[in-house]
């Protein structure tokens, strides 16, 4: 029997990775880790503050470190940041996981994100264009890494999405 592997939830900001990780973990009887929450706890400041005060590249360095540390632990369900997949190093690390891509259309992401106020890469005045641009940059990477894709076209209860993720991973 093969050794259990961690499961990474990947996808755009607003896809629900942080909400779904503990639900999927409970269903699979695994621990869960939220990369962004771990970074915030370690530094004692928000992701928005880290971007503003230390810069995007510093945040991406922290993200890579936290991902590597998280994957070195016992298998867990890991909520990644939306841009975590942009670095080759992170993609190499994620290749050792089972990746579930949470795919949402532009309109659903925009509905979930709201005004984008707590998202460092977004400006409320350009939200639609920025989401479209980020999706254009990232979608092929998400799809390439994905062991399964769970498409979320409309609002649904997190427990329902969790069941679909677990079924897709089975």
Helices and strands as residue ranges (DSSP letters): E 7-10, H 17-28, E 31-34, H 35-43, H 47-54, H 56-71, E 76-79, G 84-86, H 88-94, E 98-104, H 106-113, G 124-126, H 127-145, E 148-152, H 158-169
